[in-house]
Amino acid sequence: MNVAKILAQAESAADDHFQYAHFVNASELPQTDSVAFPTDGQRSAYEQCWFELEIVNALALDEWESDGKPAVWLEPWNQRYKNDAKELIGKLSALLRDDRS
């Protein structure tokens, strides 16, 4: 897991649903990554947060697809998903920063 890359990507991940989807994909913790989090508790917290990120991602992408996959979909994203996405991105970033200090 490239923590620096994920943290850098987190800065703009909530800008739109495409960037968010890429962030969620990039931040998925590989099952074989035992180095990223030395304890089961840390790994569990990260996985739970990532799962919540994925739920928001799935809901947003489903709605975007239902809307006909428009090239610009900022209004629905901003109104319904952006705040939750920003909160979860912040939580995931904090988990990564705390673990690295």
C-alpha positions, 0 to 999 in steps of 0.5 A, spaced: 500 500 500 502 506 498 500 511 503 503 517 501 499 516 494 493 515 497 493 521 502 495 525 496 489 522 492 485 524 498 485 531 497 481 531 491 477 525 492 471 528 493 471 533 488 466 528 483 464 521 483 469 519 478 475 521 483 471 518 488 471 511 485 478 511 483 480 513 490 476 508 493 479 503 488 486 505 490 485 505 497 482 498 498 487 494 503 489 488 499 488 481 503 495 480 503 498 487 506 500 485 513 505 490 513 500 496 512 497 495 519 501 491 525 495 490 529 488 486 527 484 492 531 488 497 526 486 493 520 479 492 522 478 499 523 481 501 516 477 495 513 470 498 516 472 505 514 473 502 507 467 498 507 463 505 508 467 508 503 465 503 498 457 503 500 457 511 498 461 509 492 456 504 490 450 508 491 453 514 487 455 510 481 448 506 481 444 513 481 449 516 476 448 510 471 440 510 473 441 518 470 444 515 464 451 516 465 451 523 464 458 526 463 457 532 468 453 529 474 456 534 480 449 537 482 447 530 485 454 528 487 454 535 491 447 534 494 447 527 496 454 524 497 459 529 497 459 530 505 459 523 506 464 522 502 469 527 505 467 525 512 469 518 510 475 520 506 478 524 512 476 518 517 480 513 512 486 519 512 486 519 519 487 512 520 493 512 515 496 518 518 495 515 525 498 509 524 504 512 520 506 517 526 
